[in-house]
Amino acid sequence: MASARTRANMLLVAPNGTGKIVIALSALLPIVKSKDLKLIYLCRTHSQSDRVILELKKIHDNPYEVLGLSLRGRNEMCLN
């Protein structure tokens, strides 16, 4: 993950179900935490975003305390 060490942008592309989320988070979180950086993870669908948040919840206390935020449109969040 040389791009993360040099603060360059990075794009990871692979088919569904290949573990991109876990690979990216596992490789990047130690670098992000040690350099006090922010990680922005963009997804095309709500289900993809949900998967990232699920993985972050699993990682939260083991070994890194991480916070995640999923942004959605008002029509997805409000019942009224």
SVG drawing of the C-alpha trace seen along z (x, -y; Angstrom):
<svg xmlns="http://www.w3.org/2000/svg" viewBox="-45 -14 50 28">
<polyline fill="none" stroke="black" stroke-width="0.4" points="0.0,0.0 2.7,-2.5 0.0,-4.9 -1.3,-5.2 2.2,-5.9 2.8,-8.7 -0.8,-10.1 -1.6,-9.4 -5.1,-8.4 -5.8,-4.7 -8.4,-2.8 -9.0,0.9 -11.1,2.9 -12.1,6.6 -15.2,8.7 -17.8,9.1 -17.0,11.5 -13.2,11.3 -12.6,9.6 -11.8,6.1 -13.3,4.5 -11.4,6.6 -8.2,6.4 -8.4,2.6 -9.4,1.9 -6.8,4.4 -4.0,2.8 -5.0,-0.8 -6.2,-1.1 -2.8,-0.8 -1.4,-3.5 -4.4,-5.7 -4.3,-5.4 -0.5,-5.9 -0.5,-9.1 -3.8,-10.5 -5.4,-10.4 -9.0,-10.0 -10.2,-7.2 -13.0,-7.8 -14.6,-4.7 -17.0,-5.3 -19.7,-2.8 -22.2,-2.6 -25.0,-1.0 -26.5,-1.0 -25.8,2.7 -22.2,2.1 -22.1,-0.7 -23.8,1.6 -21.1,4.2 -18.3,1.7 -20.0,0.5 -20.4,4.2 -16.7,4.8 -15.8,1.7 -18.0,2.8 -16.1,6.1 -12.7,4.2 -13.8,1.5 -12.3,3.0 -9.9,5.5 -7.2,3.9 -8.2,0.5 -11.0,-1.8 -12.5,-3.1 -15.5,-5.2 -17.6,-4.9 -20.3,-6.9 -22.7,-5.9 -24.3,-8.9 -27.6,-8.3 -30.3,-10.4 -33.3,-11.6 -35.7,-9.2 -33.5,-6.3 -33.4,-7.5 -36.8,-9.0 -39.9,-7.0 -42.2,-10.1"/>
</svg>
